[in-house]
Amino acid sequence: MSDPELNKILEEKAKSIMEKAQKTETEMETKEPLNLSPDNFEKTINSSKPVIVDFWAEWCAPCRYMLPVFEKLAKKYGDKMIFGRLNVDENGDIANKYQVFSIPTFMIFMKGKPVDMVIGAVGEKNLEKTITKYLE
């Protein structure tokens, strides 16, 4: 026995689930920094949007100081720029590839290429000033 109303509801639910599944991780989490790793780093920095990566480590006090600033700016500009964080202790190869020798380092990528960086606990105004240079 078939229930047309139930079938319609199930079809709509299936369609909704498929649409959500097709969104990329960066589209779904634009307002919060992504946790970057070798699995998603290249795809993320090659986005059509500008990308800012926070190179950090657990033991780094200036990194902990800048985290709420980075998160606040991600909420403010996350619709125009992708915000990501990369733990340098867990992903040393990526940090070495981009010659990150001091942390925190905030590196801006455009279409996969690094175009700017800010090193150190520079505060909200200075980081925001750098970010806004790359927004459309």
TAVENFEN-V813694 format. One line per field, one symbol per residue. phi: phi as a letter, one per 30 degrees, with the letter a starting at -180 (. if undefined). Layout:
# TAVENFEN-V813694
phi=???
This chain:
# TAVENFEN-V813694
phi=.cceddddddddddddddddddddedddbdcbdddcaedbdddddcddddbcccdbbeddddddddedddddddddcddcbccbbbddddbdddedechdcbbdbccccbhicdcaabcjddidddddededdccd
